[in-house]
């Protein structure tokens, strides 16, 4: 049964990727732009690597407080290696973790990572403890955990720390954890009362 579930999710993932790539030309064009070395484009892989290097250099230069919130674009030119001569587009880091550490240093970056970690741990604890006997609730939590996982991986390739979806998933992890614990306590009290009556 478990093998069937894994195969089911792998097939769903494969179909999603195939649809994204071949549904229209935009998916294929997007991938081709990433490796476009002849013509300058803000989507090329070189530019993204250059932006990440800038972010790492910013963090190493200002490890505690960073360069300031929202200042990555302005500061990136000063911290790039200049590998690509046209790197003056003031790009974001395309990596939320590097951008947070570059802009806010250790004092802002570590709390960001801890918030992301705790939200995922909340989803896992609800699923592991089966705090709710409601199957629909457990399926929703599993779906939210998959969404959280996608966002955490996506943040390696995108600057998504200001996206509403990310903070919505984090907020839902807190509220669902509170709700599940409340339900668990109610079920325990009800079970205790029933056993006392018997």
GIKA-V966970 format. One record per run of one state. SS is the DSSP state (alpha for helix, beta for strand, coil for the rest). FROM is the first residue (numbers start at 1). LEN is the number of residues. If there is no record, write none. Layout:
ss: <SS	SS>
from: <FROM	FROM>
len: <LEN	LEN>
//
This chain:
ss: <coil	alpha	coil	alpha	coil	alpha	coil	alpha	coil	alpha	coil	alpha	coil	alpha	coil>
from: <1	2	23	25	35	45	62	72	80	96	130	135	155	164	198>
len: <1	21	2	10	10	17	10	8	16	34	5	20	9	34	1>
//
